[in-house]
Amino acid sequence: MNVWLNQNSHWLWPLIIFAIVSLLIGVYFLARMLKNDEKENLKKSFKQMEREDFLKESLRTIALVCIQKQCEISEGCIRIKYLLQSTPDLMSEGHDWSVFFEFGDKLKKFDTHGERDSLSKQVTFEQDNERYQLEFQYEERFLAACKLLFERLEDRRWKKEKDELH
């Protein structure tokens, strides 16, 4: 065996060196791929955080507008319901946001935008009356939920700004 190694050793060292260099190159490229993946994940996380902040700021603004009665509560409810569905952390906090979903589900049957424009005046009048009745029925619970939502989001906003200063 020793004789075989001595006779064929002229090709063994280049083979060993080639294997080591190949292994080092593979490790280098693997490390680069992992680093790039990490950067991409950080970018995605940052974009997700920006999106969530935007959604929460939109929710806060709509809740405030509803509390101040600057828009119809049915319009505010439709928007809040949609945005709440896109913010799972708010949904999982244990607060009762059911009024937004109950009221929002009842508002689904009303025509909006172009569909509403094509209705006769009589049908539009009937839908408006029914919607006003629903708004009256849900107004107290809806506004209380808006106040709670606004307070929760305002607290978070204040804490975030405070954390950013430190």
Secondary structure, DSSP 8 states (H G I E B T S, - for coil): -HHHHHHHHHHHHHHHHHHHHHHHHHHHHHHHHHHHHHHHHHHHHHHHHHHHHHHHHHHHHHHHHHHTTSS-HHHHHHHHHHHHHT-HHHHTTS---HHHHHHHHHHTTS--HHHHHTS-HHHHHHHHHHHHHHHHHHHHHHHHHHHHHHHHHHHHHHHHHHHHH-
